């Protein structure tokens, strides 16, 4: 079942031949049959100027970008610290509840 199926030697392709026949004799029709020559314009279109940077920074825009980046960092930092604090408070309260329950369940007669 897991052995490879090898074709008999008479049907196996030789290394120098291909299984795909070559494409010969294909003739493509012309895209246009009107036989005209392309018209030349008397006023040639000027070439486009070389593309420069799209965004130009001024000192004011750099200041705004720096202030915006600082604000984003402060907001994201505040959110992450608050999430960490919430996790720590939750863990501490769960640990305190576990200690209280353990002490209540271990000594039921000492109440």
OpenMM code with the backbone's topology and positions (N, CA, C; nanometers):
from openmm import Vec3, app, unit

residues = "UNK UNK UNK UNK UNK UNK UNK UNK UNK UNK UNK UNK UNK UNK UNK UNK UNK UNK UNK UNK UNK UNK UNK UNK UNK UNK UNK UNK UNK UNK UNK UNK UNK UNK UNK UNK UNK UNK UNK UNK UNK UNK UNK UNK UNK UNK UNK UNK UNK UNK UNK UNK UNK UNK UNK UNK UNK UNK UNK UNK UNK UNK UNK UNK UNK UNK UNK UNK UNK UNK UNK UNK UNK UNK UNK UNK UNK UNK UNK UNK UNK UNK UNK UNK UNK UNK UNK UNK UNK UNK UNK UNK UNK UNK UNK UNK UNK UNK UNK UNK UNK UNK UNK UNK UNK UNK UNK UNK UNK UNK UNK".split()
positions = [
    Vec3(0.0819, -0.1177, 0.0000),
    Vec3(0.0000, 0.0000, 0.0000),
    Vec3(0.0879, 0.1263, 0.0000),
    Vec3(0.1996, 0.1243, 0.0727),
    Vec3(0.2835, 0.2423, 0.0817),
    Vec3(0.4029, 0.2379, -0.0129),
    Vec3(0.4068, 0.1392, -0.1002),
    Vec3(0.5187, 0.1313, -0.1954),
    Vec3(0.4893, 0.2227, -0.3143),
    Vec3(0.5912, 0.2846, -0.3719),
    Vec3(0.5674, 0.3738, -0.4867),
    Vec3(0.5268, 0.2953, -0.6100),
    Vec3(0.4413, 0.3555, -0.6875),
    Vec3(0.3962, 0.2932, -0.8123),
    Vec3(0.4859, 0.3452, -0.9252),
    Vec3(0.5727, 0.2639, -0.9747),
    Vec3(0.6660, 0.3026, -1.0807),
    Vec3(0.6091, 0.2542, -1.2130),
    Vec3(0.5999, 0.3443, -1.3138),
    Vec3(0.5459, 0.2988, -1.4423),
    Vec3(0.6438, 0.2028, -1.5096),
    Vec3(0.5913, 0.1187, -1.5962),
    Vec3(0.6810, 0.0279, -1.6685),
    Vec3(0.7780, 0.1086, -1.7549),
    Vec3(0.8961, 0.0551, -1.7836),
    Vec3(0.9991, 0.1305, -1.8554),
    Vec3(0.9578, 0.1770, -1.9947),
    Vec3(0.8657, 0.1067, -2.0612),
    Vec3(0.8308, 0.1471, -2.1976),
    Vec3(0.7401, 0.2706, -2.2007),
    Vec3(0.6710, 0.3041, -2.0911),
    Vec3(0.5832, 0.4212, -2.0904),
    Vec3(0.6439, 0.5396, -2.0144),
    Vec3(0.7529, 0.5183, -1.9452),
    Vec3(0.8138, 0.6285, -1.8705),
    Vec3(0.8814, 0.7258, -1.9675),
    Vec3(0.8682, 0.8561, -1.9441),
    Vec3(0.9331, 0.9525, -2.0339),
    Vec3(1.0846, 0.9515, -2.0124),
    Vec3(1.1549, 0.9743, -2.1198),
    Vec3(1.3009, 0.9813, -2.1088),
    Vec3(1.3390, 1.1201, -2.0574),
    Vec3(1.4554, 1.1353, -1.9981),
    Vec3(1.4920, 1.2653, -1.9413),
    Vec3(1.5019, 1.3764, -2.0446),
    Vec3(1.5272, 1.3482, -2.1706),
    Vec3(1.5423, 1.4520, -2.2713),
    Vec3(1.4113, 1.4967, -2.3337),
    Vec3(1.3011, 1.4281, -2.3080),
    Vec3(1.1738, 1.4649, -2.3707),
    Vec3(1.0807, 1.5261, -2.2681),
    Vec3(0.9803, 1.5969, -2.3184),
    Vec3(0.8822, 1.6608, -2.2323),
    Vec3(0.7458, 1.5996, -2.2601),
    Vec3(0.6605, 1.6014, -2.1607),
    Vec3(0.5255, 1.5494, -2.1779),
    Vec3(0.4340, 1.6505, -2.2458),
    Vec3(0.4758, 1.7783, -2.2496),
    Vec3(0.3950, 1.8838, -2.3097),
    Vec3(0.4465, 1.9099, -2.4504),
    Vec3(0.3604, 1.9015, -2.5533),
    Vec3(0.4087, 1.9275, -2.6894),
    Vec3(0.4384, 2.0760, -2.7070),
    Vec3(0.5375, 2.1111, -2.7888),
    Vec3(0.5691, 2.2531, -2.8092),
    Vec3(0.4585, 2.3223, -2.8882),
    Vec3(0.4406, 2.4518, -2.8621),
    Vec3(0.3385, 2.5301, -2.9304),
    Vec3(0.3981, 2.5861, -3.0587),
    Vec3(0.3570, 2.5319, -3.1712),
    Vec3(0.4063, 2.5798, -3.3002),
    Vec3(0.2878, 2.6070, -3.3902),
    Vec3(0.3051, 2.7005, -3.4814),
    Vec3(0.2019, 2.7285, -3.5797),
    Vec3(0.0912, 2.8180, -3.5282),
    Vec3(0.1075, 2.8804, -3.4125),
    Vec3(0.0045, 2.9698, -3.3624),
    Vec3(0.0227, 3.1078, -3.4252),
    Vec3(-0.0820, 3.1609, -3.4859),
    Vec3(-0.0784, 3.2929, -3.5469),
    Vec3(-0.1844, 3.3776, -3.4792),
    Vec3(-0.1411, 3.4911, -3.4231),
    Vec3(-0.2354, 3.5800, -3.3571),
    Vec3(-0.2873, 3.6816, -3.4577),
    Vec3(-0.4182, 3.7041, -3.4620),
    Vec3(-0.4720, 3.8061, -3.5526),
    Vec3(-0.4353, 3.9450, -3.5016),
    Vec3(-0.4248, 4.0426, -3.5912),
    Vec3(-0.3943, 4.1779, -3.5458),
    Vec3(-0.5104, 4.2342, -3.4643),
    Vec3(-0.4775, 4.3241, -3.3719),
    Vec3(-0.5799, 4.3810, -3.2853),
    Vec3(-0.6709, 4.4765, -3.3620),
    Vec3(-0.6171, 4.5405, -3.4672),
    Vec3(-0.6938, 4.6383, -3.5426),
    Vec3(-0.6709, 4.6105, -3.6922),
    Vec3(-0.7775, 4.6114, -3.7704),
    Vec3(-0.7630, 4.5828, -3.9138),
    Vec3(-0.7813, 4.7066, -3.9997),
    Vec3(-0.7765, 4.8266, -3.9403),
    Vec3(-0.8029, 4.9475, -4.0172),
    Vec3(-0.6784, 5.0003, -4.0893),
    Vec3(-0.5621, 4.9526, -4.0626),
    Vec3(-0.4367, 4.9853, -4.1302),
    Vec3(-0.4066, 5.1341, -4.1325),
    Vec3(-0.4187, 5.2009, -4.0197),
    Vec3(-0.3852, 5.3422, -4.0147),
    Vec3(-0.2548, 5.3608, -3.9387),
    Vec3(-0.1955, 5.4766, -3.9583),
    Vec3(-0.0735, 5.5081, -3.8841),
    Vec3(-0.1123, 5.5965, -3.7661),
    Vec3(-0.0444, 5.5820, -3.6549),
    Vec3(-0.0813, 5.6639, -3.5385),
    Vec3(-0.0509, 5.8110, -3.5656),
    Vec3(-0.1449, 5.8970, -3.5278),
    Vec3(-0.1300, 6.0400, -3.5505),
    Vec3(-0.0348, 6.0987, -3.4475),
    Vec3(0.0467, 6.1926, -3.4942),
    Vec3(0.1367, 6.2602, -3.4020),
    Vec3(0.0758, 6.3939, -3.3646),
    Vec3(0.0894, 6.4321, -3.2404),
    Vec3(0.0317, 6.5567, -3.1909),
    Vec3(0.1264, 6.6722, -3.2220),
    Vec3(0.0735, 6.7892, -3.2684),
    Vec3(0.1626, 6.9023, -3.2946),
    Vec3(0.2189, 6.9611, -3.1650),
    Vec3(0.1475, 6.9505, -3.0551),
    Vec3(0.1947, 7.0002, -2.9259),
    Vec3(0.2252, 6.8803, -2.8360),
    Vec3(0.3500, 6.8455, -2.8229),
    Vec3(0.3800, 6.7289, -2.7374),
    Vec3(0.3509, 6.7612, -2.5911),
    Vec3(0.3094, 6.6616, -2.5209),
    Vec3(0.2772, 6.6751, -2.3788),
    Vec3(0.4082, 6.6791, -2.3020),
    Vec3(0.4277, 6.7786, -2.2145),
    Vec3(0.5529, 6.7827, -2.1385),
    Vec3(0.5594, 6.6676, -2.0387),
    Vec3(0.6802, 6.6239, -2.0144),
    Vec3(0.6993, 6.5137, -1.9203),
    Vec3(0.6673, 6.5619, -1.7798),
    Vec3(0.6186, 6.4712, -1.6975),
    Vec3(0.5831, 6.5050, -1.5596),
    Vec3(0.7108, 6.5341, -1.4822),
    Vec3(0.7044, 6.6284, -1.3898),
    Vec3(0.8233, 6.6571, -1.3090),
    Vec3(0.8563, 6.5364, -1.2212),
    Vec3(0.9794, 6.5218, -1.1827),
    Vec3(1.0144, 6.4066, -1.0984),
    Vec3(0.9389, 6.4126, -0.9665),
    Vec3(0.8955, 6.2974, -0.9246),
    Vec3(0.8144, 6.2890, -0.8026),
    Vec3(0.9026, 6.3150, -0.6814),
    Vec3(0.8600, 6.4096, -0.5991),
    Vec3(0.9322, 6.4402, -0.4764),
    Vec3(0.8588, 6.3802, -0.3582),
    Vec3(0.9039, 6.4113, -0.2391),
    Vec3(0.8326, 6.3584, -0.1229),
    Vec3(0.6925, 6.4172, -0.1157),
    Vec3(0.5985, 6.3346, -0.0817),
    Vec3(0.4590, 6.3758, -0.0795),
    Vec3(0.4313, 6.4612, 0.0445),
    Vec3(0.4888, 6.4233, 0.1580),
    Vec3(0.4652, 6.4933, 0.2823),
    Vec3(0.5871, 6.5783, 0.3133),
    Vec3(0.5637, 6.7059, 0.3351),
    Vec3(0.6734, 6.7959, 0.3711),
    Vec3(0.6504, 6.8407, 0.5158),
    Vec3(0.7519, 6.8194, 0.5995),
    Vec3(0.7406, 6.8538, 0.7404),
    Vec3(0.7951, 6.9938, 0.7642),
    Vec3(0.7167, 7.0711, 0.8358),
    Vec3(0.7614, 7.2017, 0.8819),
    Vec3(0.7907, 7.1893, 1.0310),
    Vec3(0.8599, 7.2847, 1.0897),
    Vec3(0.8856, 7.2746, 1.2346),
    Vec3(0.7572, 7.2651, 1.3168),
    Vec3(0.6534, 7.3360, 1.2743),
    Vec3(0.5265, 7.3266, 1.3476),
    Vec3(0.4646, 7.1888, 1.3377),
    Vec3(0.4680, 7.1281, 1.2183),
    Vec3(0.4084, 6.9945, 1.2027),
    Vec3(0.4903, 6.8893, 1.2762),
    Vec3(0.6219, 6.9082, 1.2822),
    Vec3(0.7039, 6.8145, 1.3600),
    Vec3(0.6706, 6.8247, 1.5085),
    Vec3(0.6454, 6.9456, 1.5562),
    Vec3(0.6084, 6.9641, 1.6963),
    Vec3(0.4740, 6.8989, 1.7264),
    Vec3(0.3794, 6.9138, 1.6332),
    Vec3(0.2478, 6.8517, 1.6509),
    Vec3(0.2601, 6.6997, 1.6475),
    Vec3(0.3429, 6.6474, 1.5574),
    Vec3(0.3612, 6.5016, 1.5490),
    Vec3(0.4261, 6.4479, 1.6760),
    Vec3(0.5255, 6.5200, 1.7299),
    Vec3(0.5903, 6.4756, 1.8531),
    Vec3(0.4928, 6.4801, 1.9698),
    Vec3(0.4114, 6.5862, 1.9775),
    Vec3(0.3130, 6.5964, 2.0855),
    Vec3(0.2074, 6.4864, 2.0735),
    Vec3(0.1642, 6.4587, 1.9502),
    Vec3(0.0662, 6.3508, 1.9297),
    Vec3(0.1226, 6.2154, 1.9671),
    Vec3(0.2481, 6.1915, 1.9292),
    Vec3(0.3116, 6.0637, 1.9657),
    Vec3(0.3267, 6.0494, 2.1151),
    Vec3(0.3640, 6.1585, 2.1812),
    Vec3(0.3765, 6.1547, 2.3274),
    Vec3(0.2414, 6.1276, 2.3921),
    Vec3(0.1364, 6.1894, 2.3413),
    Vec3(0.0027, 6.1672, 2.3964),
    Vec3(-0.0411, 6.0224, 2.3783),
    Vec3(-0.0127, 5.9670, 2.2627),
    Vec3(-0.0501, 5.8262, 2.2380),
    Vec3(0.0244, 5.7341, 2.3331),
    Vec3(0.1542, 5.7594, 2.3520),
    Vec3(0.2324, 5.6750, 2.4426),
    Vec3(0.1798, 5.6864, 2.5852),
    Vec3(0.1457, 5.8079, 2.6284),
    Vec3(0.0942, 5.8250, 2.7644),
    Vec3(-0.0409, 5.7577, 2.7825),
    Vec3(-0.1284, 5.7681, 2.6843),
    Vec3(-0.2609, 5.7052, 2.6958),
    Vec3(-0.2481, 5.5533, 2.6965),
    Vec3(-0.1681, 5.4992, 2.6058),
    Vec3(-0.1512, 5.3531, 2.6012),
    Vec3(-0.0839, 5.3038, 2.7289),
    Vec3(0.0140, 5.3767, 2.7787),
    Vec3(0.0789, 5.3384, 2.9044),
    Vec3(-0.0177, 5.3410, 3.0205),
    Vec3(-0.1036, 5.4422, 3.0266),
    Vec3(-0.2024, 5.4507, 3.1342),
    Vec3(-0.2995, 5.3331, 3.1289),
    Vec3(-0.3430, 5.2997, 3.0100),
    Vec3(-0.4362, 5.1871, 2.9957),
    Vec3(-0.3693, 5.0563, 3.0381),
    Vec3(-0.2452, 5.0361, 2.9956),
    Vec3(-0.1766, 4.9110, 3.0311),
    Vec3(-0.1497, 4.9026, 3.1814),
    Vec3(-0.1095, 5.0134, 3.2434),
    Vec3(-0.0843, 5.0123, 3.3871),
    Vec3(-0.2143, 4.9883, 3.4637),
    Vec3(-0.3240, 5.0471, 3.4178),
    Vec3(-0.4513, 5.0247, 3.4872),
    Vec3(-0.4972, 4.8798, 3.4741),
    Vec3(-0.4723, 4.8198, 3.3584),
    Vec3(-0.5072, 4.6777, 3.3428),
    Vec3(-0.4213, 4.5897, 3.4333),
    Vec3(-0.2932, 4.6228, 3.4453),
    Vec3(-0.2051, 4.5475, 3.5341),
    Vec3(-0.2485, 4.5649, 3.6795),
    Vec3(-0.2862, 4.6858, 3.7165),
    Vec3(-0.3323, 4.7113, 3.8529),
    Vec3(-0.4621, 4.6365, 3.8820),
    Vec3(-0.5536, 4.6337, 3.7874),
    Vec3(-0.6784, 4.5595, 3.8061),
    Vec3(-0.6513, 4.4107, 3.8227),
    Vec3(-0.5571, 4.3588, 3.7465),
    Vec3(-0.5223, 4.2166, 3.7593),
    Vec3(-0.4603, 4.1887, 3.8957),
    Vec3(-0.3736, 4.2783, 3.9428),
    Vec3(-0.3098, 4.2582, 4.0730),
    Vec3(-0.4116, 4.2653, 4.1860),
    Vec3(-0.5055, 4.3601, 4.1791),
    Vec3(-0.6087, 4.3708, 4.2832),
    Vec3(-0.6981, 4.2481, 4.2827),
    Vec3(-0.7346, 4.1994, 4.1661),
    Vec3(-0.8178, 4.0790, 4.1568),
    Vec3(-0.7453, 3.9583, 4.2144),
    Vec3(-0.6166, 3.9436, 4.1821),
    Vec3(-0.5397, 3.8303, 4.2342),
    Vec3(-0.5276, 3.8382, 4.3858),
    Vec3(-0.5055, 3.9580, 4.4385),
    Vec3(-0.4943, 3.9718, 4.5835),
    Vec3(-0.6266, 3.9395, 4.6522),
    Vec3(-0.7375, 3.9833, 4.5962),
    Vec3(-0.8666, 3.9552, 4.6590),
    Vec3(-0.9009, 3.8071, 4.6514),
    Vec3(-0.8669, 3.7419, 4.5415),
    Vec3(-0.8913, 3.5971, 4.5316),
    Vec3(-0.8047, 3.5221, 4.6316),
    Vec3(-0.6799, 3.5652, 4.6480),
    Vec3(-0.5920, 3.5002, 4.7456),
    Vec3(-0.6442, 3.5206, 4.8872),
    Vec3(-0.6930, 3.6398, 4.9192),
    Vec3(-0.7480, 3.6664, 5.0524),
    Vec3(-0.8723, 3.5819, 5.0773),
    Vec3(-0.9587, 3.5705, 4.9783),
    Vec3(-1.0777, 3.4850, 4.9931),
    Vec3(-1.0381, 3.3389, 5.0141),
    Vec3(-0.9351, 3.2932, 4.9451),
    Vec3(-0.8909, 3.1549, 4.9612),
    Vec3(-0.8374, 3.1314, 5.1019),
    Vec3(-0.7643, 3.2281, 5.1579),
    Vec3(-0.7116, 3.2125, 5.2936),
    Vec3(-0.8241, 3.2102, 5.3954),
    Vec3(-0.9225, 3.2977, 5.3774),
    Vec3(-1.0355, 3.3010, 5.4714),
    Vec3(-1.1156, 3.1718, 5.4622),
    Vec3(-1.1440, 3.1258, 5.3420),
    Vec3(-1.2194, 3.0006, 5.3276),
    Vec3(-1.1422, 2.8821, 5.3844),
    Vec3(-1.0128, 2.8813, 5.3644),
    Vec3(-0.9304, 2.7713, 5.4157),
    Vec3(-0.9332, 2.7710, 5.5685),
    Vec3(-0.9236, 2.8874, 5.6284),
    Vec3(-0.9251, 2.8921, 5.7752),
    Vec3(-1.0631, 2.8543, 5.8299),
    Vec3(-1.1689, 2.8891, 5.7584),
    Vec3(-1.3029, 2.8524, 5.8034),
    Vec3(-1.3295, 2.7031, 5.7891),
    Vec3(-1.2783, 2.6447, 5.6847),
    Vec3(-1.3051, 2.5031, 5.6612),
    Vec3(-1.2155, 2.4119, 5.7422),
    Vec3(-1.0963, 2.4569, 5.7825),
    Vec3(-1.0046, 2.3723, 5.8584),
    Vec3(-1.0445, 2.3647, 6.0064),
    Vec3(-1.1019, 2.4706, 6.0628),
    Vec3(-1.1356, 2.4717, 6.2051),
    Vec3(-1.2843, 2.5038, 6.2221),
    Vec3(-1.3754, 2.4130, 6.1931),
    Vec3(-1.5172, 2.4457, 6.2072),
    Vec3(-1.5622, 2.4515, 6.3535),
    Vec3(-1.4923, 2.3883, 6.4479),
    Vec3(-1.5361, 2.3844, 6.5872),
    Vec3(-1.4858, 2.5043, 6.6668),
    Vec3(-1.3975, 2.5840, 6.6152),
    Vec3(-1.3388, 2.6948, 6.6932),
    Vec3(-1.4114, 2.8268, 6.6716),
    Vec3(-1.5302, 2.8254, 6.6259),
    Vec3(-1.6036, 2.9513, 6.6029),
    Vec3(-1.6640, 3.0032, 6.7285),
] * unit.nanometer
topology = app.Topology()
chain = topology.addChain("A")
for resn in residues:
    res = topology.addResidue(resn, chain)
    for name in ("N", "CA", "C"):
        topology.addAtom(name, app.Element.getBySymbol(name[0]), res)
